[in-house]
Amino acid sequence: MDWKLLLTTFGAIFLVELGDKTQLATLSFATGKNAFLPVFIGSSVALVATSLLASVVGSTLTRVLPARWVHLGAGLLFIVIGALLVARNIRSA
């Protein structure tokens, strides 16, 4: 087990998830009476499932593509999504 990678991954994901729309949706669902446990379990399982999917896809991609290409592709995807969001907000302002 690569503990440094585990802790780096935990720290990065924990920080980027703080205050994002997933956390805000979870907060909203948890406002109901006796909602803590089902909301906690549901949101935890959903996060684990999406993390599993991303891990499987990432490790599979690096079997057919160099890791550098996967990193560049992910970075470009973030840039494209960000540019689209900025363009949409400029048009609606």
C-alpha positions as CSV (number, residue, x, y, z in Angstrom):
1,M,0.0,0.0,0.0
2,D,1.3,3.4,-1.0
3,W,0.4,5.4,2.1
4,K,1.7,8.7,0.7
5,L,-0.6,8.3,-2.4
6,L,-3.5,7.3,-0.2
7,L,-3.1,10.3,2.1
8,T,-2.5,12.7,-0.8
9,T,-5.6,11.4,-2.6
10,F,-7.7,11.7,0.6
11,G,-6.5,15.3,1.3
12,A,-7.1,16.4,-2.3
13,I,-10.6,14.9,-2.6
14,F,-11.6,16.0,0.9
15,L,-10.6,19.6,0.1
16,V,-12.2,19.8,-3.3
17,E,-15.4,18.3,-2.1
18,L,-15.9,20.9,0.7
19,G,-18.7,23.2,-0.3
20,D,-19.4,21.7,-3.7
21,K,-22.8,21.0,-5.1
22,T,-22.7,17.4,-3.8
23,Q,-22.1,18.4,-0.3
24,L,-24.8,21.1,-0.5
25,A,-27.3,18.6,-1.9
26,T,-26.4,16.2,1.0
27,L,-26.9,19.0,3.5
28,S,-30.3,19.8,2.0
29,F,-31.5,16.1,2.1
30,A,-30.3,15.8,5.7
31,T,-32.5,18.7,6.9
32,G,-35.5,16.3,7.3
33,K,-36.6,14.7,10.6
34,N,-34.7,11.4,11.2
35,A,-32.8,11.9,7.9
36,F,-29.2,11.6,9.1
37,L,-28.6,7.9,8.7
38,P,-30.3,7.3,5.3
39,V,-28.7,10.4,3.9
40,F,-25.3,9.6,5.2
41,I,-25.5,6.0,3.9
42,G,-26.9,7.1,0.5
43,S,-24.4,9.9,-0.1
44,S,-21.5,7.7,1.1
45,V,-22.4,4.8,-1.2
46,A,-22.8,7.2,-4.1
47,L,-19.4,8.8,-3.5
48,V,-17.8,5.3,-3.2
49,A,-19.5,4.1,-6.4
50,T,-18.4,7.2,-8.4
51,S,-14.8,6.9,-7.0
52,L,-14.8,3.2,-7.9
53,L,-15.9,4.0,-11.4
54,A,-13.2,6.7,-11.8
55,S,-10.5,4.5,-10.4
56,V,-11.4,1.6,-12.7
57,V,-11.6,3.9,-15.8
58,G,-8.3,5.6,-14.8
59,S,-6.4,2.4,-14.2
60,T,-7.8,0.9,-17.4
61,L,-6.9,4.0,-19.5
62,T,-3.3,3.8,-18.3
63,R,-3.0,0.3,-19.7
64,V,-3.7,1.6,-23.2
65,L,-2.4,5.2,-23.0
66,P,0.6,6.7,-21.2
67,A,-0.4,8.2,-17.9
68,R,0.8,11.6,-19.1
69,W,-1.9,11.6,-21.9
70,V,-4.5,10.7,-19.3
71,H,-3.4,13.6,-17.1
72,L,-3.4,16.0,-20.1
73,G,-6.8,14.8,-21.2
74,A,-8.3,15.3,-17.7
75,G,-6.7,18.7,-17.5
76,L,-8.1,19.7,-20.9
77,L,-11.5,18.4,-20.0
78,F,-11.5,20.7,-16.9
79,I,-10.5,23.6,-19.0
80,V,-13.2,22.9,-21.6
81,I,-15.9,22.5,-18.9
82,G,-14.7,25.7,-17.2
83,A,-14.7,27.7,-20.5
84,L,-18.3,26.4,-21.3
85,L,-19.5,27.5,-17.8
86,V,-17.9,30.9,-18.2
87,A,-19.4,31.4,-21.7
88,R,-22.8,30.3,-20.5
89,N,-22.7,32.7,-17.5
90,I,-21.5,35.6,-19.8
91,R,-24.4,35.0,-22.2
92,S,-27.0,34.9,-19.3
93,A,-25.7,38.0,-17.6
